[in-house]
Each structure stands twice: as C-alpha cells, then as structure tokens.
C-alpha cells in the first residue's frame, strides 16, 4: 500500500510540474454551447444577458444538416468589428460540424429559435432565446 501511495505521489509531482494547457478566456466572453440533433436543440431555452458578450457554439451531432434560425435575436445583437449578423438570421450547421458566433445581445426579450429545414420544426426542433436585462 505504501508503494502505491509513493508512486501516486511521484506521478502527481511529475504531472503538476509539467506545463499545462491553459484555457484562454473566450474573446467574446462566456461560451454557450447549443447542441443540434434529430430533432431538438439542447438546451431548448438559451438564456443570455443583455450587454454581456457571448460565444455561441453550435454543435450538430447528427449526420444531416440543421440550421439555427433566430432572425429577431440576431437583429437585436451586436457583432465584433469585421463580422456581421448571419444572413437572414440563419446559421447553417452541416452534419457533425461546429459553428461559433461571437456577439453581444443588446435587447432583453424572448426570441424564437427554430430549424427551418423541411419538417424539422414540426418534429420538435424549436425553442427560444431568453435575454434578461
């Protein structure tokens, strides 16, 4: 038992002395991950705060394409210099792909979220983005 404890201590000291990968703060602030799957958004309600920068990380876990359509939300948000709101308020996410968007919600409110692909919304792929003051 003493040998195992000593070995664990040696490994701990060796690992703690190694350079560690340090996560840098996201340039846009907090990262919020939304998973797109057949046929849902997870979470179904995305909660954000007005004036607080956020990185939306859209992860499509399915093999088919989906989109993250929230035109009113994107229209009510600010984007970093050199970037703009997604065209028509829709972000296409190919199967097994990830898309990240940096933005700052400006206006508190409830915004509709859905996938506009044929029948996806009818099958339950919808939700909301709640922006608190």
C-alpha positions as a printed Julia matrix, in Angstrom:
133×3 Matrix{Float64}:
   0.0    0.0     0.0
   2.87   2.35    0.88
   4.49   1.67   -2.53
   1.27   2.58   -4.34
   0.89   5.79   -2.34
   4.5    6.72   -3.09
   4.03   6.01   -6.81
   0.88   8.15   -6.89
   2.73  10.99   -5.16
   5.63  10.8    -7.65
   3.21  10.85  -10.62
   1.31  13.79   -9.09
   4.51  15.81   -8.57
   5.73  14.98  -12.1
   2.42  15.93  -13.7
   1.98  19.11  -11.65
   5.44  20.27  -12.73
   4.65  19.8   -16.43
   3.47  22.78  -18.47
  -0.3   22.76  -18.58
  -2.56  23.86  -21.43
  -4.26  26.91  -20.02
  -7.63  27.81  -21.41
  -7.63  31.42  -22.51
 -10.74  33.48  -21.85
 -13.02  33.45  -24.87
 -12.55  36.63  -26.87
 -16.29  37.16  -26.79
 -16.7   36.25  -23.11
 -18.77  33.32  -21.99
 -19.24  30.33  -24.31
 -22.73  28.86  -24.56
 -22.98  25.52  -26.35
 -26.18  24.57  -28.14
 -26.4   21.02  -29.47
 -28.44  20.39  -32.62
 -29.69  16.85  -33.13
 -32.55  14.94  -34.7
 -34.85  16.82  -33.89
 -34.06  19.1   -30.97
 -31.99  21.94  -29.62
 -30.28  21.31  -26.29
 -30.9   23.41  -24.33
 -34.3   24.22  -25.74
 -34.2   27.59  -23.99
 -30.93  29.52  -24.36
 -30.54  32.06  -21.55
 -28.3   35.1   -22.08
 -27.87  38.53  -20.51
 -28.18  41.83  -22.39
 -24.86  43.62  -22.79
 -22.76  40.56  -21.93
 -20.59  39.25  -24.79
 -21.08  35.59  -25.62
 -19.71  32.98  -27.98
 -22.49  30.75  -29.29
 -21.05  27.32  -30.05
 -23.47  25.41  -32.29
 -22.68  21.69  -32.39
 -24.54  19.45  -34.84
 -24.4   15.88  -33.52
 -26.43  14.38  -36.34
 -25.3   13.3   -39.79
 -27.77  15.6   -41.53
 -27.61  19.38  -41.75
 -29.62  21.68  -39.47
 -29.81  25.4   -39.01
 -30.07  27.75  -36.06
 -32.64  30.31  -37.18
 -33.25  33.31  -34.89
 -33.62  36.37  -37.14
 -35.07  38.71  -34.48
 -32.38  37.73  -31.96
 -29.52  38.29  -34.4
 -31.05  41.62  -35.49
 -31.1   42.7   -31.82
 -27.43  41.78  -31.23
 -24.09  43.49  -31.8
 -21.24  41.75  -33.6
 -17.47  42.32  -33.3
 -15.85  44.64  -35.85
 -15.35  42.92  -39.18
 -18.23  40.49  -38.63
 -21.96  40.8   -39.14
 -25.22  39.09  -38.32
 -25.86  35.82  -40.17
 -27.67  36.32  -43.48
 -31.44  36.14  -42.94
 -30.77  35.3   -39.28
 -29.96  31.68  -40.16
 -26.78  29.78  -39.33
 -26.32  26.57  -41.31
 -24.52  23.78  -39.45
 -23.5   20.78  -41.55
 -23.75  17.27  -40.15
 -21.12  16.54  -37.47
 -19.89  20.15  -37.67
 -19.5   23.04  -35.23
 -20.01  26.76  -35.87
 -19.07  29.52  -33.41
 -20.51  33.03  -33.44
 -19.36  35.92  -31.24
 -21.98  38.51  -30.36
 -23.44  40.7   -27.64
 -27.21  40.59  -27.08
 -28.46  44.2   -26.87
 -32.14  43.95  -26.09
 -33.85  41.95  -23.36
 -36.7   39.77  -24.54
 -37.77  36.37  -25.77
 -36.7   35.38  -29.27
 -37.95  32.49  -31.39
 -35.44  29.79  -32.32
 -36.07  27.05  -34.87
 -34.59  24.86  -37.56
 -36.06  25.89  -40.92
 -35.25  22.64  -42.73
 -38.31  20.85  -44.11
 -40.46  19.47  -41.24
 -37.68  19.81  -38.61
 -39.62  22.44  -36.64
 -42.77  20.3   -36.82
 -40.79  17.36  -35.4
 -39.81  19.47  -32.39
 -36.71  21.36  -33.44
 -37.65  24.72  -31.95
 -37.02  26.71  -28.81
 -36.29  30.22  -27.62
 -33.51  32.57  -26.67
 -34.27  34.45  -23.45
 -32.24  37.62  -22.95
 -32.53  39.1   -19.46
 -31.82  42.78  -18.69
